[in-house]
Amino acid sequence: MNLMYQKQIQVTEEHIDRNNHVNNVQYVHWVEEIAGEHWESVKQKTDYPEDIWMLVDHHIQYKKQVYLGDIITVKTYPKAPEGIKQPRKVEFYCNDKLVVDSSTLWVLIDAKTQKMKRLESNWLDKLKG
C-alpha cells in the first residue's frame, strides 16, 4: 500500500465564496472526499475491505487563500494509530506552497455490527510491504 495518496483539483465557481476565494467548508468536504478515495483504492489489500471509516475529530489550519482557476494538489496519508483512533493528515498545496493543513482522527466501523473496530497497532506496517 502506498501510504501517500494525492490528486489535483482545479478551483471552479462552485468552490468560491462571496469573498472570492475557496470556501472554508469546501476544504472540509475535500478532506472527507480524498480520505474516502484513498481508502477505496487500498481497502482490498487490508483485512477490513467491508468496513467503513467515520470521522470523529477534525482540525484545520488555513494558511493562504486560493482563488478561481488555481490548481490545488491534495495529499493525504495515515499516521500511526492512536488506540482505536486512526490519525490522517491532509495537506493542500497551491504553487508548491502549503495553503491548508488538516489533521483528522477516524474510527473504523464494522459494517455488519455498526460498532467501532480496533485495528492492530501495526496494521499500516503490514501494508507497506
Secondary structure, 3 states (H helix, E strand, C coil): CCCCEEEEEECCHHHECCCCCECHHHHHHHHHHHHHHHHHHHHHHCCCCCCEEEEEEEEEEECCCCCCCCEEEEEEEECCCECCEEEEEEEEEECCEEEEEEEEEEEEECCCCCCEECCCCCHHHHHHC
